[in-house]
Amino acid sequence: MAKTPSAALRADEFSFVSPAVKYLLFFFNMLFWVISMVMVGIGVYARLMKHAEAAMACLAVDPALFLIAVGVLMFLITFCGCIGSLRENICLLQAFSICLTLIFLLQLAAGILGFVFSDKARGKVSEIINNAIVHYRDDLDLQNLIDFGQKEAVVNTMCGQGMQSLDYVEAGLHIHTNGCIDRLVNWLHTNLFLLGGVALGFAIPQLVGILLSQILINQIQDQIKLQKYNLQHRADPWY
């Protein structure tokens, strides 16, 4: 028995694609898309201002370039997510999901390797800090970053003048007797829960994006199968 026109119309209007999932993923990506543009803008502004104030910049440790690179990467990934969800484009959604998955796995691998090879990680951090100190006067952003990290590290304003004549305990009342690396390692050990919370804060949006994109991809694929079925059987007497 053939369907009535109203029943056929309802069948054509049915969609597996959930508007809630579609627009939730769209606004989710839109938020981070805007954040990425702000990051790029801040990075470009900092880079231009630094050229006016510092003739030679240490490109290897330039925070402005790092901010620009992260912002551009985030812009491209979230652009795929925005357009893919809005236009229901499977290729863009798959690219978005794969990129997020790779970034998540790289972060996870970096955390595991940093924990397993903690000695090598400590040596690498020490090398980076020493290199940053060498180029302290070459980069205004680097100066601000080092000054921020040491704002409470030096009590004696004369660079430790007269401290060598004191013993370890007395010198500790005027200056910090532990090096930057030791202080950093101690801080990491005493703030593991904070670091775990920060890592979780980075991981949750990525996992949410991966989950929503996969759900939407499956819904779009089901909708395509339904449309093909309707086209193939539209002429059937029982349709």
C-alpha positions as semicolon CSV with decimal commas, in nm:
position;residue;x (nm);y (nm);z (nm)
1;M;0,000;0,000;0,000
2;A;0,141;0,337;-0,104
3;K;0,196;0,608;0,150
4;T;-0,031;0,911;0,163
5;P;0,122;1,243;0,049
6;S;0,137;1,366;0,411
7;A;0,319;1,053;0,525
8;A;0,566;1,078;0,238
9;L;0,625;1,443;0,325
10;R;0,696;1,355;0,687
11;A;0,939;1,086;0,576
12;D;1,127;1,336;0,357
13;E;1,144;1,589;0,642
14;F;1,286;1,338;0,891
15;S;1,657;1,384;0,963
16;F;1,905;1,185;1,169
17;V;2,113;1,501;1,220
18;S;2,038;1,650;1,560
19;P;2,026;2,032;1,556
20;A;2,139;2,031;1,921
21;V;2,460;1,841;1,839
22;K;2,518;2,039;1,521
23;Y;2,490;2,385;1,672
24;L;2,654;2,289;2,000
25;L;2,961;2,182;1,804
26;F;2,940;2,497;1,593
27;F;2,930;2,737;1,890
28;F;3,194;2,530;2,070
29;N;3,430;2,582;1,777
30;M;3,323;2,943;1,733
31;L;3,432;3,020;2,089
32;F;3,781;2,879;2,039
33;W;3,796;3,031;1,689
34;V;3,751;3,377;1,842
35;I;4,008;3,295;2,113
36;S;4,257;3,190;1,843
37;M;4,213;3,521;1,659
38;V;4,271;3,710;1,984
39;M;4,588;3,507;2,045
40;V;4,718;3,583;1,696
41;G;4,635;3,951;1,739
42;I;4,816;3,972;2,072
43;G;5,116;3,785;1,930
44;V;5,141;4,010;1,624
45;Y;5,103;4,323;1,837
46;A;5,372;4,205;2,079
47;R;5,604;4,118;1,790
48;L;5,561;4,457;1,624
49;M;5,609;4,648;1,949
50;K;5,919;4,443;2,027
51;H;6,074;4,530;1,691
52;A;6,038;4,894;1,781
53;E;6,204;4,847;2,119
54;A;6,459;4,572;2,058
55;A;6,669;4,556;1,745
56;M;6,773;4,196;1,799
57;A;6,530;3,936;1,924
58;C;6,596;3,578;2,023
59;L;6,363;3,397;1,785
60;A;6,425;3,056;1,942
61;V;6,254;3,154;2,267
62;D;6,021;3,427;2,142
63;P;5,688;3,407;2,331
64;A;5,520;3,626;2,068
65;L;5,601;3,386;1,784
66;F;5,493;3,091;1,998
67;L;5,160;3,265;2,066
68;I;5,114;3,334;1,695
69;A;5,193;2,974;1,599
70;V;4,950;2,830;1,855
71;G;4,682;3,080;1,752
72;V;4,717;2,999;1,381
73;L;4,701;2,625;1,449
74;M;4,393;2,667;1,668
75;F;4,235;2,895;1,404
76;L;4,273;2,634;1,128
77;I;4,144;2,346;1,341
78;T;3,842;2,535;1,476
79;F;3,769;2,672;1,128
80;C;3,731;2,313;1,006
81;G;3,503;2,242;1,301
82;C;3,288;2,552;1,244
83;I;3,237;2,509;0,870
84;G;3,215;2,131;0,894
85;S;2,938;2,138;1,154
86;L;2,747;2,423;0,989
87;R;2,762;2,273;0,638
88;E;2,749;1,911;0,761
89;N;3,072;1,838;0,574
90;I;3,214;1,499;0,671
91;C;3,565;1,570;0,536
92;L;3,608;1,886;0,745
93;L;3,463;1,718;1,053
94;Q;3,698;1,423;1,013
95;A;3,994;1,660;0,971
96;F;3,886;1,843;1,287
97;S;3,848;1,519;1,482
98;I;4,180;1,374;1,362
99;C;4,370;1,695;1,448
100;L;4,222;1,707;1,798
101;T;4,300;1,339;1,850
102;L;4,662;1,385;1,741
103;I;4,708;1,687;1,966
104;F;4,556;1,501;2,260
105;L;4,782;1,198;2,201
106;L;5,090;1,420;2,167
107;Q;5,009;1,594;2,495
108;L;4,953;1,259;2,663
109;A;5,279;1,120;2,524
110;A;5,469;1,432;2,631
111;G;5,334;1,401;2,985
112;I;5,425;1,032;3,009
113;L;5,773;1,083;2,863
114;G;5,833;1,380;3,092
115;F;5,742;1,166;3,391
116;V;5,943;0,860;3,282
117;F;6,251;1,058;3,172
118;S;6,230;1,319;3,445
119;D;6,610;1,358;3,466
120;K;6,641;1,431;3,096
121;A;6,342;1,664;3,115
122;R;6,506;1,848;3,402
123;G;6,827;1,883;3,201
124;K;6,633;2,017;2,903
125;V;6,451;2,269;3,120
126;S;6,783;2,378;3,266
127;E;6,924;2,424;2,916
128;I;6,624;2,634;2,811
129;I;6,646;2,852;3,121
130;N;7,021;2,905;3,078
131;N;6,970;2,997;2,714
132;A;6,693;3,238;2,814
133;I;6,921;3,403;3,070
134;V;7,194;3,448;2,806
135;H;6,945;3,632;2,582
136;Y;6,782;3,821;2,870
137;R;6,863;4,164;2,724
138;D;6,777;4,070;2,365
139;D;6,404;4,021;2,408
140;L;6,160;4,240;2,599
141;D;5,904;3,959;2,638
142;L;6,176;3,732;2,770
143;Q;6,280;3,995;3,023
144;N;5,924;4,028;3,148
145;L;5,884;3,649;3,168
146;I;6,207;3,600;3,366
147;D;6,132;3,898;3,590
148;F;5,787;3,757;3,662
149;G;5,937;3,421;3,757
150;Q;6,191;3,585;3,987
151;K;5,981;3,866;4,133
152;E;6,001;3,702;4,476
153;A;6,328;3,517;4,425
154;V;6,574;3,797;4,508
155;V;6,532;3,983;4,833
156;N;6,881;4,137;4,833
157;T;6,874;4,405;4,561
158;M;7,253;4,418;4,526
159;C;7,277;4,079;4,355
160;G;7,383;3,895;4,672
161;Q;7,645;4,145;4,785
162;G;7,808;4,025;5,106
163;M;7,621;3,695;5,106
164;Q;7,928;3,474;5,052
165;S;8,061;3,564;5,397
166;L;7,744;3,424;5,561
167;D;7,658;3,062;5,623
168;Y;7,381;2,882;5,437
169;V;7,106;2,951;5,693
170;E;7,187;3,321;5,735
171;A;7,219;3,375;5,361
172;G;6,876;3,217;5,316
173;L;6,725;3,505;5,514
174;H;6,837;3,752;5,247
175;I;6,846;3,558;4,919
176;H;6,710;3,228;4,784
177;T;6,989;2,973;4,808
178;N;6,822;2,719;4,580
179;G;6,859;2,746;4,205
180;C;6,575;2,806;3,962
181;I;6,559;2,441;3,855
182;D;6,539;2,312;4,213
183;R;6,269;2,563;4,297
184;L;6,076;2,466;3,984
185;V;6,100;2,093;4,060
186;N;5,991;2,148;4,421
187;W;5,700;2,361;4,304
188;L;5,592;2,089;4,059
189;H;5,607;1,822;4,331
190;T;5,399;2,031;4,573
191;N;5,139;2,129;4,313
192;L;5,067;1,798;4,142
193;F;4,691;1,833;4,194
194;L;4,699;2,182;4,043
195;L;4,894;2,057;3,743
196;G;4,653;1,766;3,707
197;G;4,362;2,009;3,709
198;V;4,526;2,225;3,443
199;A;4,596;1,919;3,227
200;L;4,237;1,804;3,271
201;G;4,117;2,151;3,178
202;F;4,307;2,125;2,849
203;A;4,196;1,767;2,784
204;I;3,821;1,804;2,847
205;P;3,751;2,053;2,562
206;Q;3,949;1,835;2,322
207;L;3,761;1,520;2,423
208;V;3,427;1,703;2,400
209;G;3,515;1,826;2,051
210;I;3,619;1,477;1,940
211;L;3,300;1,322;2,083
212;L;3,063;1,578;1,929
213;S;3,232;1,561;1,589
214;Q;3,213;1,180;1,582
215;I;2,846;1,186;1,683
216;L;2,768;1,439;1,410
217;I;2,966;1,243;1,150
218;N;2,767;0,925;1,229
219;Q;2,440;1,117;1,210
220;I;2,533;1,269;0,872
221;Q;2,630;0,926;0,738
222;D;2,296;0,783;0,853
223;Q;2,115;1,073;0,688
224;I;2,298;1,011;0,360
225;K;2,199;0,643;0,371
226;L;1,838;0,745;0,434
227;Q;1,836;0,984;0,140
228;K;1,983;0,719;-0,090
229;Y;1,721;0,471;0,027
230;N;1,440;0,720;-0,036
231;L;1,566;0,792;-0,387
232;Q;1,599;0,424;-0,473
233;H;1,256;0,323;-0,344
234;R;1,051;0,633;-0,418
235;A;0,889;0,463;-0,717
236;D;0,802;0,145;-0,526
237;P;0,427;0,093;-0,482
238;W;0,467;0,028;-0,110
239;Y;0,676;0,343;-0,047
